[in-house]
Amino acid sequence: MRYPRLHLHARIRPLALALMLVTRASGTALAADHTPPAVQPATDFAAVEVHADEKLAIAAEPYDSLEKMALFRVDYISHGVLPVRLIVTNNSDQPISLRDARIMYVTALGDRIPAAEPEDVERLMTSKEKAGTKIPLPGPLPSIHLKPKASDKQIEEDFDTFEFQALVVEPRTTRAGFLFYDINGLSRPLKGAILNLRKIKDANGKELFYFEIPFDKYLKSKSPQMN
Protein backbone atom coordinates (compact mmCIF):
# COMPACT_ATOMS: atom_id res chain seq x y z
CA MET A 1 0.00 0.00 0.00
CA ARG A 2 1.38 3.41 -1.02
CA TYR A 3 1.05 6.23 1.49
CA PRO A 4 -0.19 9.62 0.23
CA ARG A 5 2.67 11.63 -1.23
CA LEU A 6 3.73 14.86 0.39
CA HIS A 7 2.17 17.90 -1.25
CA LEU A 8 5.18 19.62 -2.75
CA HIS A 9 4.88 22.67 -4.94
CA ALA A 10 6.44 22.06 -8.22
CA ARG A 11 7.53 18.86 -6.22
CA ILE A 12 8.57 16.97 -2.75
CA ARG A 13 8.82 14.06 -4.24
CA PRO A 14 21.67 -0.40 -13.61
CA LEU A 15 24.75 -0.06 -12.43
CA ALA A 16 25.37 -3.06 -10.11
CA LEU A 17 28.45 -2.91 -7.93
CA ALA A 18 30.54 -5.94 -7.16
CA LEU A 19 29.53 -7.62 -3.92
CA MET A 20 33.05 -7.18 -2.67
CA LEU A 21 32.73 -3.40 -3.02
CA VAL A 22 29.44 -3.42 -1.16
CA THR A 23 30.75 -5.36 1.81
CA ARG A 24 33.97 -3.34 1.93
CA ALA A 25 32.32 0.06 2.21
CA SER A 26 32.33 1.41 5.78
CA GLY A 27 29.98 3.94 7.35
CA THR A 28 27.61 3.77 4.38
CA ALA A 29 24.36 1.85 4.33
CA LEU A 30 24.74 -0.54 1.41
CA ALA A 31 22.24 -3.33 1.15
CA ALA A 32 22.06 -6.09 -1.44
CA ASP A 33 18.48 -6.65 -0.30
CA HIS A 34 17.64 -2.95 -0.79
CA THR A 35 16.86 -2.26 2.85
CA PRO A 36 16.58 1.42 3.89
CA PRO A 37 19.51 2.67 6.00
CA ALA A 38 19.12 2.72 9.76
CA VAL A 39 17.57 5.97 10.96
CA GLN A 40 19.98 8.30 12.76
CA PRO A 41 19.44 11.80 14.20
CA ALA A 42 19.77 14.61 11.70
CA THR A 43 22.67 16.07 13.69
CA ASP A 44 24.76 13.00 12.81
CA PHE A 45 25.06 14.27 9.22
CA ALA A 46 27.35 16.91 7.78
CA ALA A 47 24.74 18.89 5.83
CA VAL A 48 22.36 19.81 8.63
CA GLU A 49 20.53 22.89 9.85
CA VAL A 50 19.36 23.10 13.46
CA HIS A 51 16.65 25.44 14.73
CA ALA A 52 17.29 25.34 18.47
CA ASP A 53 14.23 27.40 19.44
CA GLU A 54 11.93 25.03 17.59
CA LYS A 55 13.94 21.96 18.61
CA LEU A 56 13.99 20.82 15.00
CA ALA A 57 16.95 19.59 12.94
CA ILE A 58 16.88 18.67 9.25
CA ALA A 59 19.72 17.08 7.29
CA ALA A 60 20.26 16.22 3.63
CA GLU A 61 22.60 13.42 2.55
CA PRO A 62 23.22 13.16 -1.22
CA TYR A 63 23.76 9.67 -2.62
CA ASP A 64 26.28 10.69 -5.24
CA SER A 65 28.70 7.77 -5.39
CA LEU A 66 28.76 4.31 -6.90
CA GLU A 67 29.09 2.82 -3.43
CA LYS A 68 25.90 4.51 -2.28
CA MET A 69 24.08 3.56 -5.50
CA ALA A 70 24.32 -0.10 -4.44
CA LEU A 71 21.43 0.59 -2.08
CA PHE A 72 19.00 0.97 -4.98
CA ARG A 73 17.76 -1.27 -7.77
CA VAL A 74 18.64 1.35 -10.39
CA ASP A 75 21.81 3.37 -11.00
CA TYR A 76 20.13 6.76 -10.86
CA ILE A 77 23.32 8.80 -11.10
CA SER A 78 24.09 7.44 -14.56
CA HIS A 79 20.65 8.60 -15.67
CA GLY A 80 21.08 12.11 -14.28
CA VAL A 81 18.96 11.61 -11.16
CA LEU A 82 20.37 12.38 -7.71
CA PRO A 83 18.83 10.64 -4.67
CA VAL A 84 18.94 12.86 -1.57
CA ARG A 85 18.19 11.35 1.82
CA LEU A 86 16.13 13.71 3.97
CA ILE A 87 16.42 13.29 7.74
CA VAL A 88 14.05 15.19 10.04
CA THR A 89 14.55 15.09 13.82
CA ASN A 90 11.85 16.58 16.02
CA ASN A 91 13.14 17.01 19.58
CA SER A 92 10.13 19.00 20.73
CA ASP A 93 7.09 17.78 22.64
CA GLN A 94 4.72 18.54 19.77
CA PRO A 95 4.32 16.91 16.33
CA ILE A 96 5.61 18.67 13.22
CA SER A 97 3.54 18.62 10.03
CA LEU A 98 5.11 18.16 6.57
CA ARG A 99 1.75 17.76 4.84
CA ASP A 100 2.10 21.08 2.99
CA ALA A 101 5.89 21.12 2.83
CA ARG A 102 7.69 22.51 -0.21
CA ILE A 103 11.10 20.88 -0.59
CA MET A 104 13.14 22.15 -3.51
CA TYR A 105 16.65 21.53 -4.79
CA VAL A 106 18.09 24.97 -5.56
CA THR A 107 21.17 25.07 -7.78
CA ALA A 108 24.07 27.49 -7.42
CA LEU A 109 22.48 29.58 -10.21
CA GLY A 110 19.16 29.71 -8.38
CA ASP A 111 17.25 27.19 -10.48
CA ARG A 112 14.58 25.46 -8.37
CA ILE A 113 14.22 21.75 -9.07
CA PRO A 114 11.21 19.83 -7.72
CA ALA A 115 11.52 16.29 -6.46
CA ALA A 116 10.71 13.75 -9.15
CA GLU A 117 7.80 11.34 -9.20
CA PRO A 118 8.42 7.75 -10.39
CA GLU A 119 6.91 8.60 -13.77
CA ASP A 120 9.34 11.52 -14.13
CA VAL A 121 12.29 9.19 -13.65
CA GLU A 122 10.75 6.59 -15.96
CA ARG A 123 10.24 9.25 -18.65
CA LEU A 124 13.83 10.41 -18.31
CA MET A 125 15.16 6.90 -18.62
CA THR A 126 12.84 6.13 -21.55
CA SER A 127 14.16 9.14 -23.45
CA LYS A 128 17.68 7.79 -23.02
CA GLU A 129 16.55 4.35 -24.11
CA LYS A 130 15.14 5.86 -27.28
CA ALA A 131 18.49 7.51 -27.92
CA GLY A 132 20.14 4.17 -27.23
CA THR A 133 23.84 3.39 -27.44
CA LYS A 134 25.71 3.69 -30.73
CA ILE A 135 28.16 1.05 -31.95
CA PRO A 136 30.06 2.46 -34.93
CA LEU A 137 30.63 0.09 -37.85
CA PRO A 138 32.98 0.47 -40.80
CA GLY A 139 31.37 2.63 -43.49
CA PRO A 140 29.18 2.58 -45.37
CA LEU A 141 27.35 0.41 -42.80
CA PRO A 142 25.14 2.40 -40.39
CA SER A 143 25.77 2.37 -36.65
CA ILE A 144 23.94 -0.15 -34.46
CA HIS A 145 21.77 1.31 -31.70
CA LEU A 146 21.50 -0.69 -28.49
CA LYS A 147 18.78 0.15 -26.00
CA PRO A 148 19.24 -0.50 -22.27
CA LYS A 149 16.64 -2.63 -20.60
CA ALA A 150 13.65 -0.71 -19.29
CA SER A 151 13.37 -0.66 -15.51
CA ASP A 152 9.99 0.91 -14.70
CA LYS A 153 9.20 -1.81 -12.17
CA GLN A 154 12.52 -1.30 -10.40
CA ILE A 155 11.92 2.45 -10.18
CA GLU A 156 8.45 1.92 -8.70
CA GLU A 157 9.88 -0.54 -6.18
CA ASP A 158 12.63 1.88 -5.19
CA PHE A 159 10.10 4.69 -4.62
CA ASP A 160 7.88 2.36 -2.59
CA THR A 161 10.86 1.31 -0.46
CA PHE A 162 12.84 4.52 -0.09
CA GLU A 163 10.78 7.65 -0.80
CA PHE A 164 10.26 10.07 2.07
CA GLN A 165 6.58 9.61 2.95
CA ALA A 166 6.17 10.99 6.47
CA LEU A 167 3.41 13.59 6.67
CA VAL A 168 4.00 14.06 10.39
CA VAL A 169 7.12 13.80 12.53
CA GLU A 170 6.08 12.82 16.01
CA PRO A 171 7.58 14.33 19.19
CA ARG A 172 11.14 13.20 19.93
CA THR A 173 11.24 11.20 16.71
CA THR A 174 13.38 11.07 13.58
CA ARG A 175 11.93 10.30 10.15
CA ALA A 176 14.01 9.69 7.06
CA GLY A 177 13.56 8.86 3.40
CA PHE A 178 14.71 9.79 -0.09
CA LEU A 179 13.81 12.45 -2.62
CA PHE A 180 14.97 12.14 -6.22
CA TYR A 181 16.09 15.16 -8.27
CA ASP A 182 16.72 15.56 -11.99
CA ILE A 183 20.24 17.01 -12.27
CA ASN A 184 20.73 16.49 -16.01
CA GLY A 185 22.95 19.15 -17.50
CA LEU A 186 24.61 20.10 -14.20
CA SER A 187 28.34 19.40 -14.26
CA ARG A 188 28.78 20.03 -10.51
CA PRO A 189 25.25 19.75 -9.12
CA LEU A 190 26.16 19.94 -5.42
CA LYS A 191 28.61 22.84 -5.51
CA GLY A 192 26.83 25.92 -4.15
CA ALA A 193 23.43 24.17 -4.15
CA ILE A 194 20.99 24.00 -1.25
CA LEU A 195 17.94 22.04 -0.20
CA ASN A 196 15.20 24.54 0.60
CA LEU A 197 12.28 23.55 2.87
CA ARG A 198 9.25 25.75 3.43
CA LYS A 199 5.73 25.45 4.85
CA ILE A 200 6.72 23.16 7.71
CA LYS A 201 4.13 23.66 10.43
CA ASP A 202 3.80 23.01 14.16
CA ALA A 203 0.90 21.27 15.90
CA ASN A 204 -1.13 24.50 15.87
CA GLY A 205 -0.71 25.01 12.14
CA LYS A 206 1.82 27.82 12.54
CA GLU A 207 4.42 27.88 9.78
CA LEU A 208 7.97 27.47 11.05
CA PHE A 209 10.99 29.37 9.80
CA TYR A 210 12.28 27.95 6.53
CA PHE A 211 15.33 25.68 6.26
CA GLU A 212 18.17 26.09 3.76
CA ILE A 213 20.64 23.23 3.92
CA PRO A 214 23.86 23.88 1.95
CA PHE A 215 25.32 20.88 0.16
CA ASP A 216 28.75 22.52 0.46
CA LYS A 217 28.74 21.21 4.05
CA TYR A 218 28.50 17.69 2.65
CA LEU A 219 31.23 18.34 0.07
CA LYS A 220 33.50 19.80 2.75
CA SER A 221 33.05 16.68 4.88
CA LYS A 222 34.33 14.63 1.94
CA SER A 223 37.22 16.87 0.92
CA PRO A 224 38.79 20.11 2.17
CA GLN A 225 38.93 21.19 -1.48
CA MET A 226 35.17 20.54 -1.83
CA ASN A 227 35.52 18.49 -4.98
N, C-alpha and C positions, 0 to 999 in steps of 0.2 A: 504494500500500500504506500502511495506517494503522499507525503505531507504537503499542505499548501505551500507554494513558493512565497518567499518574501516579496512584498510589493516594492520593487525598486524602480525608480524613475529611469527611464532610458537605460538600465537594468542592474539589482542584486540578483543576481544570478550572477607499424608497431615495432616502437623499437624495444626488443626484449634484451635485457642485460644478462650476462652470464651469471649463473647461480653463485659462482665464486665471488663475483663483484658484489652481489647482494649481501652475502653473509659476511663479507669483509668490512663493509661500511659500518662506521661507528657513529653513534649519536644521531643517526638518521633512521626514521621509521621506514624500513623497507620490508615489504611483505609479499611473498610469492602468492599468498592466498588473498591478496588485496584487502587486507584488514586495515581500517582507519588507524592512524597513529594514536597512541595513548594521549589522553587529554592532560595538558599541563597548564599551570597558571600563565596568563598573558605576560606577566613580568619575567618569565623565564626566557623570553625571546628578545632578540636584538632590536627589531623594529617594533617598538611599543610606545604607546602614549598613555600616560596615567593621569586621570583627573582625581586628585586626592579628595577634593571636597565632595565629589559625587561617589567616591569609593568605587570607581569604575576604571578598568584597564583594558585596552584593546591592542592586540598585536597582529601583524601581518607577516607571514613567512612564505616567500616565493619558493616554488618548486621549479628551479631553473637549471637543474643538473641531470645528467643521465642517471646518476645514482638514485636521485629522488624520483625520477620517472618510473622506476621499477615498482613503485607502489600501485600504479595504475595499469589498466588493461591496454591503454593506448599511449603512444609516445606523442603527447600533445605538443611538446616543444618543437618537434620537427614539422608540425603543421601550423606553427605560428600561434599557438594558444598557450598562455601561461597560467597554470594553476597557482592560486594564492590561498594559503590556509589562513582563515580568519579565526582568531582566538579572542573570546570575550569573557572577561572575569568580572563578576559582580560581587564585590565585597560588602555591599550594603545590606540592610535588613529589609529592603523592598525589591520587588521584581522590576526588571528593566524590559521595556517593550521594543522589539525590532520590527514590529508588524508593518510600520510605514517607513522603515529605514531606506535611505538612498545611499548606496555604497558604490562609489565610482573610482576607477583607476584614472588618475590624472597624470599625463605625461609631462616631461620637462618643458614642453612647448605649450602646455595648458590644454591639450586635447583631452576631453572627458570620454572615457571608454566604459560603457556599461558591461556588467557581467553577462556572459553568454548563456543562452539556453541550450539544451542538448541539440535542438534543431539547427541552431546557429553553427555549432561545431560540426554537425553532420554536413551542413551546406558548404562550409569552408573546405572540409575534406573532400566532398564530392567534386567541387570545382577543381581541386588538384588532381583528382582521379581522372577527370575529363581531359586535363592537360597531359596527364600520363608521364611516362619516362621515355626519353628518346634514346634509341640505340642506333648510332650512325652506321650505315653500310656503304661499301664502295660504290661510287656513282657508276651508272645512273640510277641505281636502285634506291628507292625511298627509304627513309628511316623507319624503324619499327617502334611503335608506341606501346609501352607496357603500362598497364593500369594497376595500382596497388589494390589489394583486396579491401572492399568496403567493410566498415566496422561500426555501423549504426548501433547494433546490439551492444557492443562493448561500450560505446559512449553512453548509452542509456543506463547500462549497469553501473558505470563509474559515477554518473550523476546520482543514481539511487543510493549508492554506497557512500559517497564522499561529499556531496553538496551540502553547504551550510543551510540548514532548514529550521533552525530554532527561531520561533517567533517571540519567545519570551526567555529571558535569562533569569532564573530564580535567584533568590537571595543566597549569597555565599556559595555561588556556583560558577563553574566555567563551562562554556559551550564552545565547540570548535567545529569547523567544516571548511570546505573548499568553495571558492569562486573561480570561474574560468574566464580569462580575458583574451580577446583577440589582439595580438601585438604584431600582426603582419606589417611589414614595412618599417619597423623600429629596429635600428641597428643595435642600440643600447637601451632597451626598454626600461630598465630599472634606474639608470643614472638620472638623478634629479626628479624622479617620479614620486608620487604619493598615493596613498589610499585615503580617499575622503569619505567620511561617514557623517550623514546628517539625518535629522528627524528621528533620533533615538529619544525615547520618552520614558519618564519615570512612571510609577504606579498611579499617579494622579493625572497622567496625560500631559504633563509639562515637558516640553522639548528641552533636552539637555544640550549643553554646549557641544559644537561639532568637534570631530576628531580629524586630524590630518597626520597620517603616519608616513614618515619619509622612508623610502626604500634605501636611501643612502646609508641609513643606520645598519641595514642588513649587509650592504656591500662592504661597509667598513669593518664589520665583524668577520668578513671573509678575507679581506686584504686591506692593509693600510693604504694602498694605492687606489682602492675602490675600483678594481677592475670590473 
